[in-house]
């Protein structure tokens, strides 16, 4: 068992925190005490600073009372507003409005409709990501009009931007099972799809449509990670 550390810590000492398997910080002792008072941290979270041999519960490091059984203090809005976002402990919260879709359905519908199903999927994915991230989205009809007016070119570039944004969002959330190469996969699938269609003078359209359906699927697969939390 580790000996009790010196709890008479200077207020400016930097301490690292591990909460729900996610490491954050460093924070000063003064910031941590304020976050404890506001419910942003729990006394049962793990802490480490220079001089400690191992991670210890925060209550042992600061010398404060241990947490009661199954304590989960609520976050007070006034305290949240008082501290910048970098002081907040990141956490995943359920986001509503995400509907799970299967790969075969997306790829099959893209192929049998000769890609027209993509005119529905792109705004649909745009809407799902907007609900998930709570960020502004491009209006359905504006996105559809620009895609049609540019013979799909705007839609492809918008799909690449959407995959990059979703990739960054999943990285920021630390989502388990995320695809760190999402944008790269969508880019390559679209590139090979268009190259195949034009280089074969249309003879390989079914294969090109298959690749286009796969590009939509890898985006939906990432969105599916959040479907069970809706």
Secondary structure by P-SEA (a helix, b strand, c coil): ccccccccccccbbbbbbccccccccccaaaaaaaaaaccccccbbbbccccccccccccccccccccccccccccaaaaaaccccccccccccccbbbbbbaaaaaaaaaaacaaaaaaaaaaaaaaaaaacccccccaaaaaaaaaaacaaaaaaaaaaaaaaaaaaaaaacccccccaaaaaaaaaaaaaaaaaaaacccaaaaaaaaaaaaaaaaaaaaaaacccc
